[in-house]
Amino acid sequence: MSGPQDGLTIGELARRTGVAAPTLRSWEDRYGFPRPQRQSGGHRRYPDGDVVRIEQILRLRAAGTSLQAAITQVARAGAVAADLSVFAGLRRRHPGLMAQELSKATLLALTHAVEDECSAQAGQATLFGGFQQERFYRRSEPRWRELARTARLVVVFADFGQPSGPGNGPGNGPGNGPGPVTVRLPEDSPLRREWFLVCAAPDCPAFVSAWEPPGRKVSSDAARRFEVLWSADPAAVRDAALICAQLARTLSPGLESRLADLPSGPVTPASADLHRATSLFNRMARYLDEARPRRP
């Protein structure tokens, strides 16, 4: 039997909920729920919380709610409760992603590379960016306004004084002209310690997600270091986009309709070649980062 750290097999989930395994697979294929974590050998594992969520779906179905509506309602409620952090949400959903510690300079280079590739290759992408503080975003604002010219939607998170969603300043909503929509982070938001870029596009999916551990004393902004995840795996990018979209809906409810058509269903699994290329890039990034002179 699997241990708690491994999660539930689909057979165990079926026994505990009374929903047959083929039905659970059908739900995943059609509605993107329940969404398992994939072990290194490709086996599905489900968190214990999925038992409660499936029981909630069954109660809604018994009350007359359609299956699709019941799954959407329960999945959204779970996302609001569980994913207050992009970095933590991705580690929970994709434990196989390798985190590595990188300097701010290396992280910035990696982020710019993903931005450039997304701008050059992705058609009508949805972009999410996390900047921690407004002053960091303002340094990059011209670059992000350029990205917004060809994107379907661009949403940025920081400790803004006022959001600039539709009808509230220079966003890229109807009647606002091109430009990113800003989402204000409250003082207690975990995102104030995070840096992320998500490019949700079927032809060029990629994300970078970084977390800055607290309590480190550094002499300058350039000396900061982050724990970093990145991936071009379509499934991981989809999950990163869904986490960002749910956070945007929660923090800025006016964005609900703008994010409604973000893909949430199954995607083509990453190939073995992509996994090998990712592993090689991670090794290269580590060597390049170690070659940079350390600042005190």
Backbone as CSV, one residue per row, in Angstrom:
resi,resn,N_x,N_y,N_z,CA_x,CA_y,CA_z,C_x,C_y,C_z
1,MET,0.856,-1.202,0.000,0.000,0.000,0.000,0.884,1.242,0.000
2,SER,0.412,2.307,-0.708,1.221,3.519,-0.784,1.186,4.266,0.530
3,GLY,2.277,4.954,0.818,2.337,5.757,2.024,1.648,7.082,1.814
4,PRO,1.414,7.861,2.911,0.731,9.135,2.802,1.431,10.088,1.862
5,GLN,2.791,10.002,1.818,3.510,10.935,0.970,3.320,10.635,-0.503
6,ASP,2.867,9.417,-0.822,2.685,9.035,-2.214,1.309,9.387,-2.737
7,GLY,0.314,9.531,-1.871,-1.048,9.761,-2.297,-1.778,8.444,-2.553
8,LEU,-2.991,8.559,-3.043,-3.846,7.405,-3.280,-3.725,6.927,-4.715
9,THR,-3.751,5.613,-4.907,-3.871,5.082,-6.264,-5.314,5.298,-6.722
10,ILE,-5.553,5.130,-8.025,-6.909,5.318,-8.521,-7.846,4.253,-7.958
11,GLY,-7.310,3.038,-7.706,-8.130,2.006,-7.097,-8.548,2.358,-5.687
12,GLU,-7.602,2.913,-4.907,-7.917,3.328,-3.541,-8.928,4.461,-3.536
13,LEU,-8.755,5.415,-4.454,-9.705,6.526,-4.543,-11.097,6.015,-4.905
14,ALA,-11.163,5.058,-5.818,-12.454,4.484,-6.211,-13.127,3.789,-5.033
15,ARG,-12.356,3.014,-4.259,-12.930,2.302,-3.117,-13.439,3.260,-2.047
16,ARG,-12.718,4.340,-1.817,-13.095,5.263,-0.739,-14.267,6.159,-1.123
17,THR,-14.497,6.350,-2.409,-15.581,7.246,-2.836,-16.783,6.512,-3.420
18,GLY,-16.578,5.248,-3.813,-17.659,4.515,-4.459,-17.839,4.855,-5.920
19,VAL,-16.916,5.632,-6.498,-16.956,5.979,-7.923,-15.944,5.092,-8.637
20,ALA,-16.386,4.339,-9.620,-15.523,3.372,-10.292,-14.331,4.042,-10.968
21,ALA,-13.211,3.333,-11.021,-11.994,3.877,-11.624,-12.221,4.330,-13.065
22,PRO,-12.917,3.545,-13.925,-13.156,4.036,-15.297,-13.938,5.355,-15.315
23,THR,-14.845,5.545,-14.360,-15.598,6.805,-14.291,-14.683,7.960,-13.899
24,LEU,-13.776,7.717,-12.947,-12.828,8.765,-12.552,-11.932,9.158,-13.719
25,ARG,-11.491,8.170,-14.510,-10.675,8.483,-15.691,-11.483,9.278,-16.709
26,SER,-12.757,8.939,-16.849,-13.615,9.677,-17.767,-13.783,11.125,-17.319
27,TRP,-13.954,11.342,-15.999,-14.045,12.708,-15.483,-12.766,13.483,-15.784
28,GLU,-11.621,12.840,-15.576,-10.349,13.518,-15.834,-10.233,13.906,-17.302
29,ASP,-10.593,12.988,-18.208,-10.479,13.252,-19.640,-11.413,14.370,-20.091
30,ARG,-12.644,14.377,-19.548,-13.649,15.328,-20.019,-13.624,16.655,-19.275
31,TYR,-13.301,16.632,-17.980,-13.434,17.833,-17.163,-12.139,18.254,-16.462
32,GLY,-11.060,17.471,-16.622,-9.809,17.841,-15.968,-9.801,17.624,-14.474
33,PHE,-10.728,16.796,-13.959,-10.804,16.500,-12.520,-11.288,15.065,-12.345
34,PRO,-10.743,14.339,-11.354,-9.614,14.708,-10.488,-8.309,14.684,-11.271
35,ARG,-7.386,15.576,-10.906,-6.125,15.688,-11.630,-5.023,15.047,-10.790
36,PRO,-4.513,13.898,-11.199,-3.507,13.208,-10.384,-2.124,13.826,-10.536
37,GLN,-1.294,13.534,-9.554,0.133,13.796,-9.693,0.765,12.572,-10.341
38,ARG,1.744,12.801,-11.187,2.405,11.696,-11.867,3.723,11.383,-11.177
39,GLN,3.896,10.123,-10.768,5.148,9.684,-10.184,6.193,9.516,-11.286
40,SER,7.438,9.319,-10.894,8.518,9.189,-11.880,8.265,8.049,-12.850
41,GLY,7.562,7.001,-12.421,7.253,5.882,-13.305,5.974,6.065,-14.091
42,GLY,5.330,7.230,-13.963,4.118,7.508,-14.702,2.838,7.121,-13.991
43,HIS,2.938,6.565,-12.760,1.740,6.134,-12.043,0.961,7.330,-11.499
44,ARG,-0.379,7.233,-11.512,-1.237,8.275,-10.957,-1.263,8.180,-9.434
45,ARG,-1.223,9.333,-8.779,-1.433,9.401,-7.343,-2.326,10.607,-7.045
46,TYR,-3.307,10.403,-6.151,-4.294,11.432,-5.852,-4.176,11.860,-4.393
47,PRO,-4.313,13.161,-4.100,-4.270,13.610,-2.702,-5.507,13.158,-1.951
48,ASP,-5.369,13.010,-0.628,-6.508,12.603,0.205,-7.686,13.559,0.056
49,GLY,-7.392,14.840,-0.188,-8.467,15.823,-0.321,-9.416,15.533,-1.467
50,ASP,-8.969,14.751,-2.459,-9.861,14.418,-3.568,-11.033,13.550,-3.108
51,VAL,-10.850,12.796,-2.027,-11.962,12.003,-1.497,-13.096,12.934,-1.071
52,VAL,-12.753,13.978,-0.330,-13.759,14.940,0.130,-14.396,15.651,-1.056
53,ARG,-13.567,16.052,-2.046,-14.104,16.780,-3.188,-15.064,15.908,-4.007
54,ILE,-14.722,14.642,-4.191,-15.609,13.753,-4.946,-16.910,13.531,-4.186
55,GLU,-16.829,13.410,-2.877,-18.059,13.269,-2.078,-18.934,14.521,-2.208
56,GLN,-18.313,15.708,-2.274,-19.079,16.937,-2.478,-19.762,16.926,-3.848
57,ILE,-19.046,16.456,-4.859,-19.627,16.367,-6.204,-20.830,15.434,-6.207
58,LEU,-20.714,14.309,-5.532,-21.821,13.355,-5.482,-23.037,13.954,-4.771
59,ARG,-22.807,14.739,-3.719,-23.936,15.375,-3.021,-24.612,16.408,-3.934
60,LEU,-23.815,17.182,-4.680,-24.390,18.158,-5.609,-25.182,17.460,-6.706
61,ARG,-24.659,16.323,-7.185,-25.370,15.567,-8.219,-26.704,15.052,-7.675
62,ALA,-26.695,14.583,-6.437,-27.931,14.081,-5.834,-28.964,15.188,-5.659
63,ALA,-28.473,16.436,-5.536,-29.388,17.577,-5.382,-29.860,18.114,-6.725
64,GLY,-29.390,17.513,-7.841,-29.878,17.908,-9.158,-28.913,18.727,-9.987
65,THR,-27.715,19.009,-9.474,-26.719,19.766,-10.238,-26.131,18.875,-11.322
66,SER,-25.882,19.444,-12.503,-25.260,18.666,-13.571,-23.836,18.297,-13.168
67,LEU,-23.321,17.236,-13.779,-21.973,16.783,-13.424,-20.937,17.863,-13.708
68,GLN,-20.996,18.488,-14.875,-20.009,19.507,-15.222,-20.053,20.675,-14.235
69,ALA,-21.274,21.141,-13.903,-21.402,22.256,-12.965,-20.900,21.872,-11.581
70,ALA,-21.181,20.636,-11.153,-20.738,20.183,-9.832,-19.221,20.122,-9.760
71,ILE,-18.588,19.567,-10.798,-17.130,19.468,-10.808,-16.499,20.856,-10.829
72,THR,-17.037,21.758,-11.651,-16.489,23.124,-11.734,-16.590,23.822,-10.386
73,GLN,-17.739,23.703,-9.728,-17.938,24.368,-8.434,-16.973,23.842,-7.380
74,VAL,-16.830,22.536,-7.294,-15.971,21.940,-6.272,-14.500,22.194,-6.577
75,ALA,-14.106,22.080,-7.840,-12.706,22.296,-8.210,-12.286,23.732,-7.934
76,ARG,-13.150,24.697,-8.234,-12.814,26.102,-7.975,-12.693,26.369,-6.490
77,ALA,-13.606,25.828,-5.712,-13.546,26.028,-4.255,-12.261,25.446,-3.692
78,GLY,-11.849,24.284,-4.208,-10.606,23.673,-3.758,-9.400,24.492,-4.138
79,ALA,-9.444,25.099,-5.335,-8.307,25.911,-5.790,-8.134,27.139,-4.920
80,VAL,-9.274,27.774,-4.549,-9.183,28.962,-3.699,-8.566,28.610,-2.357
81,ALA,-8.933,27.437,-1.811,-8.441,27.060,-0.491,-6.992,26.621,-0.529
82,ALA,-6.584,25.938,-1.617,-5.289,25.279,-1.611,-4.175,26.106,-2.228
83,ASP,-4.484,26.886,-3.227,-3.431,27.513,-4.017,-3.359,29.015,-3.777
84,LEU,-2.791,29.401,-2.647,-2.528,30.801,-2.352,-1.155,31.196,-2.849
85,SER,-0.379,30.207,-3.289,0.988,30.406,-3.751,1.160,29.663,-5.072
86,VAL,1.738,30.323,-6.067,2.011,29.665,-7.343,3.096,28.604,-7.155
87,PHE,4.158,28.960,-6.465,5.284,28.042,-6.262,4.846,26.796,-5.494
88,ALA,4.142,26.996,-4.369,3.710,25.856,-3.560,2.685,25.011,-4.310
89,GLY,1.781,25.660,-5.041,0.786,24.916,-5.798,1.415,24.024,-6.855
90,LEU,2.444,24.522,-7.524,3.120,23.717,-8.542,3.903,22.569,-7.919
91,ARG,4.547,22.807,-6.805,5.289,21.725,-6.147,4.338,20.635,-5.658
92,ARG,3.164,21.040,-5.227,2.187,20.062,-4.747,1.644,19.238,-5.915
93,ARG,1.360,19.890,-7.031,0.770,19.192,-8.168,1.803,18.442,-9.002
94,HIS,3.042,18.926,-9.002,4.080,18.307,-9.842,5.356,18.114,-9.018
95,PRO,5.348,17.142,-8.116,6.504,16.948,-7.240,7.769,16.541,-7.984
96,GLY,7.650,16.119,-9.235,8.840,15.750,-9.992,9.634,16.930,-10.509
97,LEU,9.069,18.145,-10.451,9.814,19.326,-10.891,10.988,19.585,-9.944
98,MET,12.150,19.870,-10.521,13.343,20.073,-9.716,13.530,21.556,-9.405
99,ALA,13.577,21.902,-8.114,13.840,23.279,-7.700,15.342,23.465,-7.526
100,GLN,15.848,24.588,-7.975,17.259,24.891,-7.754,17.399,26.343,-7.327
101,GLU,18.424,26.613,-6.536,18.648,27.972,-6.053,19.469,28.745,-7.073
102,LEU,18.946,29.907,-7.468,19.615,30.729,-8.469,19.676,32.177,-7.982
103,SER,20.665,32.905,-8.472,20.778,34.321,-8.167,19.696,35.106,-8.903
104,LYS,19.452,36.318,-8.459,18.471,37.162,-9.134,18.873,37.392,-10.590
105,ALA,20.160,37.583,-10.850,20.606,37.843,-12.219,20.313,36.660,-13.139
106,THR,20.563,35.436,-12.665,20.286,34.257,-13.478,18.784,34.081,-13.664
107,LEU,18.014,34.309,-12.601,16.560,34.205,-12.697,16.010,35.231,-13.690
108,LEU,16.539,36.431,-13.666,16.097,37.467,-14.602,16.397,37.059,-16.043
109,ALA,17.581,36.480,-16.272,17.930,36.034,-17.621,16.995,34.923,-18.094
110,LEU,16.684,33.988,-17.209,15.771,32.901,-17.551,14.383,33.447,-17.869
111,THR,13.914,34.391,-17.061,12.595,34.980,-17.293,12.545,35.723,-18.615
112,HIS,13.578,36.507,-18.916,13.616,37.240,-20.179,13.640,36.291,-21.365
113,ALA,14.339,35.170,-21.238,14.382,34.194,-22.330,12.993,33.635,-22.611
114,VAL,12.243,33.311,-21.552,10.886,32.791,-21.737,9.974,33.873,-22.314
115,GLU,10.104,35.110,-21.837,9.318,36.213,-22.388,9.575,36.377,-23.881
116,ASP,10.847,36.368,-24.259,11.207,36.564,-25.668,10.664,35.438,-26.541
117,GLU,10.804,34.191,-26.066,10.331,33.059,-26.850,8.814,33.098,-26.978
118,CYS,8.150,33.459,-25.894,6.692,33.558,-25.932,6.257,34.640,-26.914
119,SER,6.940,35.775,-26.899,6.594,36.862,-27.800,6.837,36.487,-29.255
120,ALA,7.905,35.726,-29.504,8.265,35.374,-30.873,7.446,34.225,-31.431
121,GLN,7.064,33.260,-30.566,6.464,32.015,-31.045,4.984,31.850,-30.730
122,ALA,4.537,32.371,-29.594,3.175,32.069,-29.131,2.160,33.010,-29.756
123,GLY,1.078,32.433,-30.247,-0.004,33.236,-30.793,-1.109,33.427,-29.774
124,GLN,-1.493,34.681,-29.515,-2.599,34.996,-28.605,-2.469,34.271,-27.260
125,ALA,-1.317,34.420,-26.650,-1.073,33.789,-25.355,-1.743,34.573,-24.235
126,THR,-1.995,33.881,-23.128,-2.350,34.530,-21.875,-1.111,34.519,-20.996
127,LEU,-0.695,35.684,-20.535,0.528,35.820,-19.733,0.172,36.259,-18.317
128,PHE,0.847,35.649,-17.342,0.740,36.060,-15.948,2.151,36.375,-15.450
129,GLY,2.294,37.494,-14.737,3.598,37.848,-14.186,3.479,38.255,-12.735
130,GLY,4.374,37.761,-11.896,4.406,38.122,-10.486,5.664,38.905,-10.180
131,PHE,5.512,40.135,-9.619,6.646,41.044,-9.438,6.927,41.391,-7.985
132,GLN,6.191,40.829,-7.041,6.368,41.154,-5.625,6.000,42.613,-5.346
133,GLN,6.825,43.547,-5.805,6.616,44.959,-5.517,6.371,45.756,-6.802
134,GLU,5.564,46.795,-6.668,5.234,47.617,-7.834,6.487,48.217,-8.465
135,ARG,7.461,48.609,-7.644,8.662,49.239,-8.197,9.421,48.290,-9.116
136,PHE,9.375,46.983,-8.840,10.031,46.031,-9.732,9.285,45.950,-11.068
137,TYR,7.944,45.990,-10.990,7.178,45.960,-12.240,7.435,47.208,-13.071
138,ARG,7.501,48.364,-12.438,7.672,49.608,-13.204,8.963,49.590,-14.024
139,ARG,10.003,48.914,-13.524,11.241,48.811,-14.291,11.030,48.017,-15.576
140,SER,10.108,47.057,-15.523,9.860,46.188,-16.676,8.606,46.571,-17.451
141,GLU,7.936,47.634,-17.033,6.645,47.966,-17.632,6.709,48.159,-19.147
142,PRO,7.701,48.867,-19.713,7.727,49.003,-21.173,7.803,47.651,-21.883
143,ARG,8.572,46.737,-21.327,8.690,45.402,-21.911,7.350,44.664,-21.863
144,TRP,6.648,44.779,-20.734,5.374,44.075,-20.597,4.268,44.721,-21.411
145,ARG,4.330,46.014,-21.624,3.365,46.655,-22.519,3.585,46.177,-23.955
146,GLU,4.814,45.950,-24.313,5.097,45.412,-25.639,4.569,43.978,-25.767
147,LEU,4.761,43.163,-24.729,4.219,41.809,-24.742,2.694,41.831,-24.866
148,ALA,2.052,42.814,-24.230,0.591,42.884,-24.224,0.013,43.242,-25.588
149,ARG,0.834,43.799,-26.477,0.310,44.201,-27.789,-0.215,43.010,-28.584
150,THR,0.422,41.846,-28.442,0.031,40.680,-29.230,-0.584,39.566,-28.385
151,ALA,-0.626,39.727,-27.078,-1.185,38.693,-26.212,-2.711,38.816,-26.133
152,ARG,-3.353,37.698,-25.838,-4.805,37.718,-25.618,-5.126,38.463,-24.334
153,LEU,-4.332,38.220,-23.307,-4.527,38.862,-22.012,-3.219,38.810,-21.249
154,VAL,-2.890,39.910,-20.571,-1.703,39.966,-19.721,-2.131,40.446,-18.337
155,VAL,-1.787,39.664,-17.319,-2.155,39.986,-15.940,-0.887,40.006,-15.095
156,VAL,-0.664,41.079,-14.359,0.511,41.173,-13.499,0.079,41.401,-12.049
157,PHE,0.836,40.788,-11.137,0.551,40.845,-9.703,1.690,41.582,-8.997
158,ALA,1.351,42.503,-8.107,2.348,43.183,-7.270,1.594,43.937,-6.177
159,ASP,2.332,44.642,-5.322,1.689,45.391,-4.233,1.215,46.753,-4.725
160,PHE,0.466,46.756,-5.822,-0.016,47.999,-6.403,-0.910,48.760,-5.434
161,GLY,-0.900,50.092,-5.596,-1.806,50.904,-4.800,-3.243,50.705,-5.227
162,GLN,-3.487,50.656,-6.552,-4.813,50.420,-7.088,-4.701,49.494,-8.286
163,PRO,-5.628,48.535,-8.427,-5.613,47.680,-9.611,-6.024,48.471,-10.839
164,SER,-5.660,47.974,-12.030,-6.048,48.665,-13.262,-6.824,47.740,-14.170
165,GLY,-7.742,46.999,-13.585,-8.593,46.129,-14.385,-9.572,46.950,-15.187
166,PRO,-10.483,46.302,-15.924,-11.429,47.008,-16.766,-12.182,48.087,-15.996
167,GLY,-12.147,49.316,-16.548,-12.862,50.417,-15.929,-12.130,51.050,-14.765
168,ASN,-10.884,50.669,-14.524,-10.168,51.208,-13.368,-8.721,51.490,-13.723
169,GLY,-8.499,52.230,-14.798,-7.133,52.594,-15.141,-6.689,51.945,-16.424
170,PRO,-5.394,52.058,-16.760,-4.888,51.613,-18.051,-4.634,50.126,-18.135
171,GLY,-5.654,49.323,-18.159,-5.483,47.890,-18.385,-5.637,47.571,-19.856
172,ASN,-5.622,46.282,-20.208,-5.826,45.922,-21.601,-7.224,45.357,-21.810
173,GLY,-8.153,45.792,-20.991,-9.537,45.394,-21.179,-10.223,46.278,-22.194
174,PRO,-11.475,45.990,-22.536,-12.201,46.763,-23.519,-12.252,48.235,-23.141
175,GLY,-11.863,49.096,-24.086,-11.913,50.526,-23.859,-10.750,51.083,-23.082
176,ASN,-9.787,50.249,-22.680,-8.670,50.724,-21.869,-7.388,50.862,-22.666
177,GLY,-7.356,50.421,-23.909,-6.126,50.442,-24.673,-5.238,49.280,-24.292
178,PRO,-4.204,49.011,-25.109,-3.349,47.856,-24.818,-2.506,48.084,-23.575
179,GLY,-2.300,47.043,-22.824,-1.473,47.122,-21.633,-1.881,46.055,-20.650
180,PRO,-0.998,45.715,-19.726,-1.319,44.683,-18.735,-2.413,45.119,-17.770
181,VAL,-3.188,44.166,-17.321,-4.126,44.360,-16.224,-3.373,44.071,-14.929
182,THR,-3.469,44.973,-13.961,-2.744,44.781,-12.711,-3.658,44.265,-11.615
183,VAL,-3.103,43.386,-10.781,-3.833,42.813,-9.647,-3.044,43.139,-8.380
184,ARG,-3.710,43.795,-7.440,-3.048,44.201,-6.201,-2.957,43.036,-5.231
185,LEU,-1.770,42.825,-4.671,-1.552,41.783,-3.677,-1.748,42.355,-2.276
186,PRO,-2.603,41.739,-1.464,-2.743,42.203,-0.079,-1.461,41.951,0.714
187,GLU,-1.361,42.606,1.853,-0.126,42.542,2.637,0.219,41.129,3.082
188,ASP,-0.787,40.288,3.312,-0.517,38.943,3.821,-0.425,37.896,2.709
189,SER,-0.375,38.319,1.459,-0.336,37.353,0.350,1.031,36.689,0.250
190,PRO,1.091,35.351,0.141,2.373,34.671,-0.090,3.040,35.112,-1.387
191,LEU,2.256,35.646,-2.334,2.827,36.057,-3.619,3.786,37.243,-3.483
192,ARG,3.754,37.918,-2.346,4.710,39.014,-2.147,6.132,38.503,-1.961
193,ARG,6.293,37.175,-1.834,7.631,36.594,-1.773,7.957,35.823,-3.056
194,GLU,7.102,35.927,-4.068,7.265,35.094,-5.262,7.483,35.926,-6.525
195,TRP,8.146,35.287,-7.468,8.446,35.862,-8.782,8.009,34.802,-9.776
196,PHE,7.144,35.152,-10.726,6.723,34.129,-11.679,6.349,34.744,-13.024
197,LEU,6.470,33.919,-14.031,6.039,34.230,-15.397,5.397,32.968,-15.944
198,VAL,4.164,33.084,-16.426,3.465,31.949,-17.035,3.003,32.364,-18.416
199,CYS,3.417,31.609,-19.428,2.977,31.827,-20.801,2.053,30.670,-21.166
200,ALA,0.746,30.918,-21.130,-0.240,29.882,-21.439,-0.627,30.004,-22.904
201,ALA,-0.012,29.166,-23.729,-0.281,29.175,-25.166,-0.074,27.760,-25.685
202,PRO,-0.979,27.268,-26.520,-0.835,25.880,-26.992,0.418,25.641,-27.809
203,ASP,0.935,26.688,-28.480,2.097,26.494,-29.342,3.424,26.837,-28.676
204,CYS,3.391,27.427,-27.475,4.654,27.760,-26.794,4.426,27.872,-25.288
205,PRO,4.048,26.770,-24.630,3.795,26.850,-23.189,5.096,26.853,-22.391
206,ALA,5.152,27.669,-21.353,6.338,27.694,-20.479,6.008,28.500,-19.232
207,PHE,6.702,28.196,-18.138,6.575,29.020,-16.942,7.895,29.018,-16.188
208,VAL,8.080,30.084,-15.405,9.148,30.197,-14.415,8.474,30.600,-13.112
209,SER,8.751,29.891,-12.035,8.168,30.204,-10.736,9.278,30.165,-9.692
210,ALA,9.403,31.247,-8.926,10.485,31.344,-7.942,9.949,31.850,-6.615
211,TRP,10.571,31.397,-5.558,10.202,31.766,-4.197,11.448,32.250,-3.481
212,GLU,11.318,33.363,-2.753,12.448,33.944,-2.015,12.319,33.581,-0.540
213,PRO,13.172,32.682,-0.042,13.068,32.296,1.373,13.236,33.499,2.291
214,PRO,12.471,33.563,3.360,12.559,34.707,4.278,13.776,34.610,5.189
215,GLY,14.110,35.746,5.792,15.123,35.761,6.839,16.553,35.849,6.358
216,ARG,16.776,35.962,5.059,18.151,36.053,4.559,18.587,37.517,4.525
217,LYS,19.757,37.776,5.064,20.288,39.130,5.050,21.206,39.291,3.850
218,VAL,20.882,40.252,2.994,21.710,40.522,1.815,22.073,41.997,1.803
219,SER,23.202,42.291,1.187,23.704,43.657,1.188,23.085,44.514,0.093
220,SER,22.491,43.869,-0.920,21.927,44.632,-2.035,20.846,43.804,-2.719
221,ASP,20.055,44.463,-3.532,19.015,43.777,-4.284,19.619,42.722,-5.207
222,ALA,20.773,43.023,-5.786,21.411,42.086,-6.717,21.892,40.808,-6.035
223,ALA,22.056,40.839,-4.713,22.564,39.672,-3.985,21.465,38.690,-3.598
224,ARG,20.233,38.998,-3.918,19.124,38.120,-3.546,19.185,36.803,-4.318
225,ARG,18.725,35.724,-3.665,18.699,34.401,-4.298,17.314,33.773,-4.108
226,PHE,16.934,32.946,-5.072,15.587,32.386,-5.123,15.646,30.881,-5.363
227,GLU,14.647,30.167,-4.851,14.413,28.784,-5.248,13.528,28.814,-6.493
228,VAL,13.951,28.141,-7.553,13.332,28.326,-8.864,12.842,27.001,-9.443
229,LEU,11.623,27.021,-9.997,11.079,25.952,-10.825,10.844,26.525,-12.212
230,TRP,11.019,25.711,-13.238,10.613,26.136,-14.577,10.246,24.886,-15.365
231,SER,9.426,25.058,-16.394,9.044,23.918,-17.213,8.374,24.385,-18.494
232,ALA,8.508,23.564,-19.528,7.743,23.725,-20.766,6.787,22.546,-20.955
233,ASP,6.602,21.751,-19.907,5.656,20.637,-19.941,4.239,21.213,-20.025
234,PRO,3.478,20.882,-21.076,2.139,21.474,-21.232,1.238,21.284,-20.018
235,ALA,1.311,20.117,-19.355,0.455,19.872,-18.194,0.840,20.781,-17.024
236,ALA,2.136,20.941,-16.786,2.581,21.803,-15.691,2.256,23.264,-15.981
237,VAL,2.410,23.681,-17.239,2.093,25.065,-17.604,0.598,25.324,-17.459
238,ARG,-0.217,24.349,-17.885,-1.672,24.490,-17.703,-2.010,24.690,-16.236
239,ASP,-1.402,23.910,-15.357,-1.694,24.037,-13.936,-1.207,25.373,-13.393
240,ALA,-0.042,25.828,-13.840,0.455,27.135,-13.409,-0.516,28.235,-13.820
241,ALA,-1.035,28.152,-15.054,-1.982,29.158,-15.532,-3.284,29.111,-14.750
242,LEU,-3.764,27.909,-14.429,-5.008,27.785,-13.672,-4.858,28.334,-12.258
243,ILE,-3.699,28.104,-11.630,-3.445,28.662,-10.298,-3.464,30.192,-10.364
244,CYS,-2.756,30.757,-11.364,-2.713,32.216,-11.514,-4.100,32.785,-11.795
245,ALA,-4.855,32.100,-12.652,-6.187,32.586,-13.004,-7.096,32.600,-11.788
246,GLN,-7.025,31.546,-10.966,-7.865,31.499,-9.778,-7.470,32.589,-8.780
247,LEU,-6.186,32.818,-8.633,-5.734,33.894,-7.752,-6.210,35.245,-8.267
248,ALA,-6.148,35.447,-9.591,-6.611,36.711,-10.170,-8.108,36.898,-9.942
249,ARG,-8.884,35.819,-10.111,-10.333,35.911,-9.871,-10.621,36.268,-8.415
250,THR,-9.865,35.670,-7.509,-10.096,35.895,-6.089,-9.726,37.322,-5.689
251,LEU,-8.611,37.809,-6.182,-8.108,39.126,-5.785,-8.719,40.260,-6.593
252,SER,-9.210,39.949,-7.792,-9.807,40.965,-8.657,-11.019,40.359,-9.357
253,PRO,-12.175,40.284,-8.686,-13.330,39.569,-9.226,-13.785,40.044,-10.599
254,GLY,-13.468,41.261,-10.989,-13.870,41.760,-12.302,-13.225,41.027,-13.463
255,LEU,-12.218,40.212,-13.178,-11.528,39.481,-14.247,-12.184,38.141,-14.563
256,GLU,-13.235,37.776,-13.863,-13.849,36.450,-14.024,-14.139,36.127,-15.482
257,SER,-14.811,37.027,-16.191,-15.205,36.735,-17.569,-14.009,36.680,-18.507
258,ARG,-12.969,37.434,-18.193,-11.776,37.471,-19.059,-10.989,36.174,-18.993
259,LEU,-11.134,35.452,-17.894,-10.358,34.236,-17.678,-11.186,32.972,-17.856
260,ALA,-12.436,33.131,-18.253,-13.349,31.997,-18.283,-12.961,30.939,-19.308
261,ASP,-12.316,31.354,-20.414,-12.016,30.389,-21.477,-10.591,29.858,-21.429
262,LEU,-9.919,30.020,-20.290,-8.574,29.463,-20.163,-8.666,27.942,-20.183
263,PRO,-7.912,27.246,-21.040,-8.034,25.779,-21.120,-7.749,25.126,-19.780
264,SER,-8.585,24.124,-19.432,-8.411,23.444,-18.155,-8.419,21.928,-18.284
265,GLY,-8.654,21.408,-19.469,-8.749,19.968,-19.662,-7.397,19.315,-19.867
266,PRO,-7.410,18.030,-20.218,-6.164,17.285,-20.426,-5.342,17.875,-21.578
267,VAL,-4.039,17.719,-21.496,-3.137,18.166,-22.554,-2.206,17.021,-22.914
268,THR,-1.512,17.180,-24.025,-0.568,16.151,-24.454,0.590,16.059,-23.463
269,PRO,0.903,14.872,-22.940,2.008,14.749,-21.976,3.341,15.157,-22.592
270,ALA,4.238,15.630,-21.737,5.571,15.999,-22.206,6.303,14.759,-22.719
271,SER,7.081,14.932,-23.765,7.829,13.819,-24.341,9.095,13.541,-23.534
272,ALA,9.666,12.374,-23.756,10.936,12.036,-23.094,12.026,13.012,-23.521
273,ASP,11.997,13.452,-24.783,13.000,14.414,-25.259,12.904,15.725,-24.491
274,LEU,11.672,16.179,-24.214,11.510,17.420,-23.464,12.048,17.270,-22.050
275,HIS,11.801,16.128,-21.410,12.330,15.899,-20.065,13.860,15.909,-20.073
276,ARG,14.463,15.294,-21.084,15.929,15.282,-21.165,16.466,16.693,-21.392
277,ALA,15.811,17.449,-22.263,16.260,18.818,-22.536,16.129,19.687,-21.284
278,THR,15.050,19.490,-20.532,14.866,20.246,-19.296,15.959,19.925,-18.293
279,SER,16.278,18.647,-18.156,17.336,18.244,-17.228,18.673,18.856,-17.632
280,LEU,18.967,18.853,-18.934,20.209,19.449,-19.415,20.238,20.942,-19.140
281,PHE,19.116,21.630,-19.401,19.077,23.071,-19.172,19.264,23.387,-17.696
282,ASN,18.641,22.606,-16.816,18.816,22.839,-15.375,20.275,22.742,-14.967
283,ARG,20.971,21.766,-15.526,22.395,21.610,-15.212,23.194,22.808,-15.738
284,MET,22.875,23.242,-16.943,23.564,24.395,-17.523,23.325,25.650,-16.688
285,ALA,22.062,25.851,-16.275,21.736,27.036,-15.481,22.502,27.039,-14.165
286,ARG,22.639,25.853,-13.545,23.364,25.775,-12.279,24.832,26.143,-12.463
287,TYR,25.451,25.610,-13.523,26.858,25.939,-13.771,27.039,27.423,-14.086
288,LEU,26.148,27.990,-14.884,26.256,29.408,-15.218,26.069,30.270,-13.981
289,ASP,25.143,29.868,-13.120,24.913,30.638,-11.906,26.120,30.569,-10.983
290,GLU,26.725,29.390,-10.865,27.894,29.239,-10.003,29.089,30.014,-10.536
291,ALA,29.120,30.245,-11.861,30.230,30.985,-12.457,30.124,32.486,-12.208
292,ARG,28.936,32.957,-11.853,28.769,34.386,-11.581,29.452,34.751,-10.247
293,PRO,30.074,35.885,-10.151,30.682,36.268,-8.873,29.601,36.487,-7.820
294,ARG,29.812,35.889,-6.657,28.859,36.020,-5.553,29.013,37.387,-4.913
295,ARG,27.843,38.004,-4.652,27.858,39.299,-3.947,27.647,39.049,-2.460
296,PRO,28.282,39.796,-1.607,28.154,39.564,-0.163,26.766,39.890,0.330
